[in-house]
Amino acid sequence: MSTRKKELLHAALAYLLEHGLANASLRPMAGQLGTSPRILMFHFKSKERLLQEVMEEIQIHLQFSFERMSESGRKSDPPLRRFWKWATEKRNLPYLRLLYEAHIIAAQNPKVYGPYLRKTSRDWQDAVLQNLSQSVRGEDMATLCIAVFDGLLLEMIMTGERSRLLAALDKFVVLASSAKR
């Protein structure tokens, strides 16, 4: 990826964090980025490809953060809980809000975004599966952990109720750790 394309990608991400995706239009975005829609098309080929690359950039950041937390954490604080704390910090929540908005929009256009959504799902499945303890490790438990996290995070985005949702996550961690394979 060229230096200019990387710059535009990071600037587009910052723009979308501020404005969201629902009404994203290339002309206003390009204007705020100090470029033209034509230059964005040159680098990204389409608005959809630009959005997909922004989503991929967020995924890379999130999965790297999850893996780093999984490797460096205390055994008494499970990776899912550490990732929750990180994800719900004021500086990180906008990235997740944008990502969930992007996934909902992408799900409405599976012809364009289907491969991205399937790859993202597989990548998270693999990351979570690797971090489950041997006693509960399985695709079904990894899927359940992802679904619980996604559901609680969507509720967090909608309500802002951190303590209630952290208590629910803690309850899930206790239940999941006592599950049998």
Backbone torsions as a table, in degrees:
resi	resn	phi	psi	omega
1	MET	NA	132.4	-179.7
2	SER	-68.0	157.7	178.4
3	THR	-59.5	-42.9	-178.9
4	ARG	-64.1	-41.4	179.1
5	LYS	-64.2	-41.1	176.8
6	LYS	-60.6	-43.3	178.3
7	GLU	-60.1	-46.0	179.8
8	LEU	-64.9	-39.4	179.0
9	LEU	-62.1	-46.9	179.9
10	HIS	-67.4	-36.7	177.1
11	ALA	-67.8	-39.6	177.6
12	ALA	-63.9	-40.1	177.0
13	LEU	-60.5	-46.8	178.4
14	ALA	-60.8	-40.8	178.4
15	TYR	-61.5	-47.2	-177.4
16	LEU	-69.5	-31.8	174.8
17	LEU	-61.8	-35.3	-179.7
18	GLU	-80.3	-39.9	-171.0
19	HIS	-107.1	-15.7	-177.3
20	GLY	80.1	178.1	-176.3
21	LEU	-100.8	-27.2	-169.3
22	ALA	-50.4	-43.5	-178.5
23	ASN	-117.0	26.2	-178.6
24	ALA	-62.7	129.5	179.2
25	SER	-132.7	140.3	-175.7
26	LEU	-64.3	-38.3	-176.3
27	ARG	-61.2	-53.6	177.8
28	PRO	-64.3	-37.3	179.0
29	MET	-62.7	-49.5	180.0
30	ALA	-58.5	-42.8	179.0
31	GLY	-58.7	-44.2	-179.9
32	GLN	-71.3	-26.6	179.7
33	LEU	-84.0	-5.3	179.8
34	GLY	76.1	30.9	179.5
35	THR	-139.7	-166.1	179.9
36	SER	-120.1	158.2	175.0
37	PRO	-57.2	-34.3	179.9
38	ARG	-61.5	-41.0	179.2
39	ILE	-67.9	-40.0	176.2
40	LEU	-61.0	-41.6	179.1
41	MET	-66.4	-36.1	177.6
42	PHE	-59.3	-45.5	-176.2
43	HIS	-80.4	-33.9	-172.1
44	PHE	-115.0	-10.0	176.9
45	LYS	75.1	-33.1	178.4
46	SER	-160.1	162.4	176.3
47	LYS	-61.9	-40.6	-179.1
48	GLU	-62.5	-40.4	179.6
49	ARG	-67.7	-38.7	175.9
50	LEU	-59.9	-47.3	-179.9
51	LEU	-63.8	-38.9	179.6
52	GLN	-65.0	-40.4	179.1
53	GLU	-68.6	-34.5	174.6
54	VAL	-63.5	-45.5	179.1
55	MET	-61.9	-41.1	178.7
56	GLU	-63.5	-38.4	178.1
57	GLU	-62.2	-42.5	177.8
58	ILE	-64.7	-43.2	179.9
59	GLN	-60.0	-44.1	179.1
60	ILE	-59.1	-45.9	179.9
61	HIS	-61.4	-46.0	-177.7
62	LEU	-67.3	-44.8	-178.2
63	GLN	-68.0	-36.6	175.3
64	PHE	-61.9	-44.1	179.3
65	SER	-63.1	-42.5	178.7
66	PHE	-61.8	-46.3	-179.5
67	GLU	-65.1	-41.1	178.6
68	ARG	-61.9	-43.4	179.4
69	MET	-67.0	-36.9	-179.5
70	SER	-64.9	-38.0	-177.7
71	GLU	-76.7	-30.9	-170.6
72	SER	-103.1	0.7	-172.4
73	GLY	-87.8	166.1	174.8
74	ARG	-77.9	146.4	178.7
75	LYS	-64.3	-26.7	-179.0
76	SER	-76.0	-13.4	179.4
77	ASP	-119.1	97.6	-173.4
78	PRO	-58.6	152.2	-179.4
79	PRO	-53.9	-39.4	-178.9
80	LEU	-62.0	-39.9	179.3
81	ARG	-70.3	-42.6	178.0
82	ARG	-62.5	-41.5	179.7
83	PHE	-66.2	-37.6	176.9
84	TRP	-59.5	-48.1	-179.7
85	LYS	-59.3	-43.4	179.3
86	TRP	-64.7	-47.6	-175.4
87	ALA	-63.1	-33.2	-175.8
88	THR	-92.7	4.6	173.1
89	GLU	-65.7	149.2	-176.0
90	LYS	-54.0	-38.0	-177.2
91	ARG	-76.4	-22.6	-176.5
92	ASN	-98.5	-27.0	-176.2
93	LEU	-57.3	-38.2	178.5
94	PRO	-59.8	-33.3	177.9
95	TYR	-65.0	-43.2	179.7
96	LEU	-69.7	-38.5	177.3
97	ARG	-59.2	-46.1	178.9
98	LEU	-64.3	-41.3	-179.3
99	LEU	-63.3	-44.5	179.0
100	TYR	-66.1	-38.8	175.5
101	GLU	-60.3	-44.2	180.0
102	ALA	-62.7	-41.3	-179.4
103	HIS	-65.6	-37.9	178.6
104	ILE	-66.6	-43.3	176.9
105	ILE	-64.3	-43.0	-179.9
106	ALA	-62.9	-38.0	179.7
107	ALA	-63.7	-24.1	177.8
108	GLN	-79.2	-11.4	-179.0
109	ASN	-134.3	68.3	-174.7
110	PRO	-66.1	-23.9	178.1
111	LYS	-62.3	-40.1	-178.6
112	VAL	-85.5	-45.7	-170.1
113	TYR	-103.8	-4.1	-178.1
114	GLY	-52.9	-49.5	179.4
115	PRO	-59.6	-40.1	177.5
116	TYR	-61.8	-47.1	-177.7
117	LEU	-63.2	-41.6	179.1
118	ARG	-66.1	-41.8	178.5
119	LYS	-63.6	-44.2	179.2
120	THR	-60.6	-44.1	179.5
121	SER	-61.4	-45.6	178.8
122	ARG	-63.1	-42.4	-179.2
123	ASP	-61.8	-44.1	178.9
124	TRP	-68.4	-38.4	177.9
125	GLN	-58.4	-46.5	179.9
126	ASP	-64.0	-44.3	-178.0
127	ALA	-62.7	-44.3	-179.2
128	VAL	-69.7	-42.7	-179.9
129	LEU	-56.6	-42.4	179.7
130	GLN	-64.9	-23.7	-175.4
131	ASN	-100.4	-0.7	176.2
132	LEU	-78.9	146.0	176.6
133	SER	-66.5	153.1	-176.4
134	GLN	-55.8	-33.5	-175.5
135	SER	-67.2	-23.3	-179.4
136	VAL	-122.9	2.9	-175.1
137	ARG	-62.7	124.4	176.5
138	GLY	-179.1	157.5	-179.1
139	GLU	-60.8	-36.0	-179.6
140	ASP	-64.8	-40.7	179.1
141	MET	-70.5	-38.8	177.3
142	ALA	-61.5	-43.4	178.1
143	THR	-62.0	-42.8	179.4
144	LEU	-63.9	-42.8	178.4
145	CYS	-60.6	-44.0	179.6
146	ILE	-64.0	-44.2	-178.9
147	ALA	-63.9	-42.2	178.7
148	VAL	-64.3	-46.8	180.0
149	PHE	-60.0	-48.7	180.0
150	ASP	-59.2	-45.7	-179.5
151	GLY	-63.2	-44.6	179.4
152	LEU	-67.1	-37.5	179.9
153	LEU	-69.2	-39.0	175.0
154	LEU	-61.2	-41.4	176.9
155	GLU	-62.9	-38.6	178.1
156	MET	-63.5	-43.7	179.2
157	ILE	-62.4	-38.9	-177.7
158	MET	-76.6	-37.0	-171.4
159	THR	-112.3	-26.6	-176.2
160	GLY	74.8	9.2	-176.1
161	GLU	-83.5	83.6	-176.4
162	ARG	-64.1	-49.6	-171.8
163	SER	-66.6	-42.9	179.4
164	ARG	-61.9	-41.6	-176.4
165	LEU	-75.7	-33.4	174.5
166	LEU	-65.5	-38.9	176.9
167	ALA	-62.3	-40.3	178.2
168	ALA	-65.9	-41.6	178.2
169	LEU	-63.3	-43.8	178.1
170	ASP	-59.8	-40.8	177.5
171	LYS	-61.9	-43.0	178.6
172	PHE	-62.7	-43.4	-179.7
173	VAL	-59.4	-42.5	178.0
174	VAL	-63.3	-47.2	178.8
175	LEU	-62.5	-43.1	-178.1
176	ALA	-66.7	-38.6	-178.1
177	SER	-70.2	-20.6	179.2
178	SER	-96.2	-1.0	-179.6
179	ALA	-70.8	152.4	177.7
180	LYS	-107.7	146.8	179.3
181	ARG	-68.9	NA	NA
